Amino acid sequence: MKGRVLILGNAPNGAPAAALLVDGRLEDYLQASHDTDPTPAPGQIFVGQVARSGGKGAGAFVTLAHGQQGFLRDGSGLKEGRRFLVQVQGYAEPGKAPPVTRRILYKGFHLIHSPGAPGLNVSRQIRDAEERERLEDALRAAADPYFAAAERGVPDASDTATPAERRHRTAARMGAMLEDGGFIIRSAAEGAPAEELAAEFEALLAKRLAAEEALTDEAADLKEPLPIAMAEALREWTRPLPSAVIVADGSPLATGFEPAASAPMIPAAIEQRMRIEKGHPFDRFGVLEALEALDAASCPLPSGGSLVIEPATALTAVDVNTGGDFSPAAGLKANIEAARDLPRQLRLRGLGGQIVIDFAPMAKKDRRIVESTLKAALKRDPVETIAHGWTTMGLFELQRRRERRPLSEMR
């Protein structure tokens, strides 16, 4: 199928997953942890409790759900036993605790709510001045009732409060949250109806309210109603709008989930492109075949060469081969092809950390072409990657953020 197609279904092991196809080729893939795998996923919010602090200027280990631990880089002033909200930032290296932060971000399709960072900011990618002003006005109009409720004060919080008083108390709490928290209008909000912005604005505040209430209610469940992999795919892969969003009939989105403060607000433009399909769309669209190909270290290049990717304990080694082509231009041709496809391969395989590339032999003057090609491909890649450049031995080094779990661990 031509164009962008988003498929929400189930991985071979039954875990919820999402695949993005562009002109029939697997461009991105996200898989949630299986129900039997409690590994925290980036973006998840937990009520954390300090288990061990290293003191001033040192980090702290924080107990999450199910006895798991996260590592907070700045543990200054934290006493053991203290409870607060943390958000997982990424996956950890084997044997280490995943990094967590106290700077929580509540993400939606159009908006990001940032507690502790007041203000209203619009994405720089929205360049039209009138559109920026329209979006700001729409968000301020959505916020006004909550500010007004906060100014009127909070009614008595006794158990005998009427439903109207409880609603007002909630609105006042949200207004107070707006005093210490800000919003970012994402580039995806361009052209969005004001009512969608208002609904998402309210949903993000309600999500924060539920999370903060969980600090005093140990029985509260912060589990997302929709797997993070699916929510992220819907949020990040739908701009530009896909030609189709195919939902497998056995996936959580098709079977329905409880409406809750943490449920994603799906814009109408995306919902109109969604269709439920029986059977296994991952199989029908070739996703399973593409995933099987990722099990192999070697992947072919158009010129006949190959890109060999081999994860090790300390780093991931990448080797570029020219195959049977021994012409003078063979090395440069294979290296350019490898540079274009490497970010996609690393993304699909979920590889991060140190990446060392051994490009095929080429003239030293051609390094600049290969480097610029690789950097251009990395610029389009959503995973943050730093290109450190060439070593004295002619290798090229990358440092890639561990935003994803290696696919080999989830199969």
Disulfide bonds with the S-S distance in Angstrom:
none
